[in-house]
Structure formats: structure tokens, C-alpha cells
Amino acid sequence: MKAKAAVLFGSQFWPQVAYCIRSVVPLVLVLREAYLEERPALDFIYHSMKSSKEQITLNCGMNKQKYGHVLNKIEARKIRKFTGSHTL
């Protein structure tokens, strides 16, 4: 019980949770929109991803140190998806 309290009331826990929410929620919204459509157009997904990356940037206070690695992972995933390179 003390370990849980130490984590929950630690100085870094809630800021890290807030960071995760700011980084992930825009991407979850894109996924939800994509699944609402029967077969979403690639153009629709492209624009949704672009706006989600902009939202992540804004959510992180336009601080590249905070959002840079998230956008790098998105871009790396996109490049693997379209080049066929699926190795980890």
C-alpha cells in the first residue's frame, strides 16, 4: 500500500500521466474516426493524422523536446507501412 501511495503522490507521476494523455488522445480520435467510416479514404486519414500531429504539438506547448519523439515514432511507422519494411 505504501508503494502505491508513493507512486500516486510522487512528484513525477501526474505530470507524466498528463503528458501521455496530451500525446495519445489526438491519435485515439483519428482511430475512432477511421473506424466510424466503412472504408475511410486515404485522403481523410492523411488529413486526420496531420491535424492530430498539430494537436500533439500544441498540447505539448510547442516544445519539440516534449513532442519530437512522439512525432518521430509516427513518421517511422508511416514509412515502414508504405515501404513494406516491417522489421522491428
C-alpha positions as a LaTeX table, in Angstrom:
\begin{tabular}{lrrr}
\hline
Residue & $x$ (\AA) & $y$ (\AA) & $z$ (\AA) \\
\hline
Met1 & 0.00 & 0.00 & 0.00 \\
Lys2 & 2.86 & 2.38 & 0.76 \\
Ala3 & 4.40 & 1.71 & $-2.64$ \\
Lys4 & 1.13 & 2.64 & $-4.37$ \\
Ala5 & 0.86 & 5.82 & $-2.35$ \\
Ala6 & 4.47 & 6.68 & $-3.11$ \\
Val7 & 3.81 & 6.33 & $-6.84$ \\
Leu8 & 0.47 & 8.15 & $-6.85$ \\
Phe9 & 1.70 & 11.03 & $-4.74$ \\
Gly10 & 5.16 & 11.21 & $-6.29$ \\
Ser11 & 6.08 & 14.46 & $-7.98$ \\
Gln12 & 6.52 & 12.90 & $-11.44$ \\
Phe13 & 3.51 & 10.58 & $-11.68$ \\
Trp14 & 0.70 & 13.01 & $-12.55$ \\
Pro15 & 2.75 & 15.18 & $-14.93$ \\
Gln16 & 3.69 & 12.00 & $-16.81$ \\
Val17 & 0.05 & 10.90 & $-16.94$ \\
Ala18 & $-0.94$ & 14.33 & $-18.28$ \\
Tyr19 & 1.82 & 14.10 & $-20.90$ \\
Cys20 & 0.57 & 10.67 & $-22.02$ \\
Ile21 & $-2.97$ & 11.98 & $-22.35$ \\
Arg22 & $-1.85$ & 15.03 & $-24.33$ \\
Ser23 & 0.18 & 12.81 & $-26.65$ \\
Val24 & $-2.21$ & 9.91 & $-27.17$ \\
Val25 & $-5.73$ & 11.39 & $-27.24$ \\
Pro26 & $-5.35$ & 13.00 & $-30.71$ \\
Leu27 & $-4.21$ & 9.65 & $-32.12$ \\
Val28 & $-7.10$ & 7.80 & $-30.50$ \\
Leu29 & $-9.51$ & 10.29 & $-32.06$ \\
Val30 & $-8.06$ & 9.52 & $-35.52$ \\
Leu31 & $-8.54$ & 5.80 & $-34.93$ \\
Arg32 & $-12.12$ & 6.32 & $-33.79$ \\
Glu33 & $-12.90$ & 8.42 & $-36.87$ \\
Ala34 & $-11.30$ & 5.86 & $-39.16$ \\
Tyr35 & $-13.34$ & 3.03 & $-37.67$ \\
Leu36 & $-16.58$ & 5.01 & $-37.90$ \\
Glu37 & $-16.24$ & 5.15 & $-41.67$ \\
Glu38 & $-16.95$ & 1.94 & $-43.56$ \\
Arg39 & $-13.78$ & 2.35 & $-45.64$ \\
Pro40 & $-12.23$ & 5.74 & $-44.99$ \\
Ala41 & $-10.44$ & 7.38 & $-47.88$ \\
Leu42 & $-6.67$ & 7.65 & $-47.63$ \\
Asp43 & $-7.01$ & 11.41 & $-48.01$ \\
Phe44 & $-9.30$ & 11.50 & $-44.97$ \\
Ile45 & $-6.81$ & 9.55 & $-42.86$ \\
Tyr46 & $-3.91$ & 11.69 & $-44.08$ \\
His47 & $-5.64$ & 14.93 & $-43.05$ \\
Ser48 & $-6.75$ & 13.46 & $-39.72$ \\
Met49 & $-3.20$ & 12.37 & $-38.93$ \\
Lys50 & $-1.86$ & 15.77 & $-39.94$ \\
Ser51 & $-4.28$ & 17.55 & $-37.63$ \\
Ser52 & $-3.54$ & 15.09 & $-34.80$ \\
Lys53 & 0.21 & 15.81 & $-35.12$ \\
Glu54 & $-0.55$ & 19.53 & $-34.99$ \\
Gln55 & $-2.72$ & 18.96 & $-31.90$ \\
Ile56 & 0.04 & 16.96 & $-30.19$ \\
Thr57 & 2.45 & 19.81 & $-30.93$ \\
Leu58 & 0.06 & 22.34 & $-29.40$ \\
Asn59 & $-0.74$ & 20.09 & $-26.43$ \\
Cys60 & 2.96 & 19.86 & $-25.62$ \\
Gly61 & 3.35 & 23.63 & $-25.65$ \\
Met62 & 5.15 & 23.58 & $-28.99$ \\
Asn63 & 8.19 & 22.27 & $-27.11$ \\
Lys64 & 9.99 & 19.98 & $-29.56$ \\
Gln65 & 11.73 & 18.20 & $-26.70$ \\
Lys66 & 8.32 & 17.04 & $-25.44$ \\
Tyr67 & 6.65 & 16.09 & $-28.71$ \\
Gly68 & 9.56 & 15.30 & $-31.03$ \\
His69 & 9.95 & 11.62 & $-30.19$ \\
Val70 & 6.18 & 11.03 & $-30.49$ \\
Leu71 & 6.08 & 12.50 & $-33.98$ \\
Asn72 & 9.25 & 10.63 & $-34.92$ \\
Lys73 & 7.57 & 7.34 & $-33.97$ \\
Ile74 & 4.51 & 8.23 & $-36.05$ \\
Glu75 & 6.67 & 9.08 & $-39.06$ \\
Ala76 & 8.76 & 5.92 & $-38.66$ \\
Arg77 & 5.60 & 3.83 & $-38.55$ \\
Lys78 & 4.26 & 5.58 & $-41.64$ \\
Ile79 & 7.49 & 4.99 & $-43.55$ \\
Arg80 & 7.54 & 1.27 & $-42.60$ \\
Lys81 & 3.90 & 0.95 & $-43.60$ \\
Phe82 & 4.39 & 2.39 & $-47.07$ \\
Thr83 & 7.80 & 0.91 & $-47.86$ \\
Gly84 & 6.93 & $-2.59$ & $-46.71$ \\
Ser85 & 9.75 & $-2.72$ & $-44.15$ \\
His86 & 8.09 & $-4.35$ & $-41.14$ \\
Thr87 & 11.16 & $-5.36$ & $-39.19$ \\
Leu88 & 11.45 & $-4.24$ & $-35.59$ \\
\hline
\end{tabular}
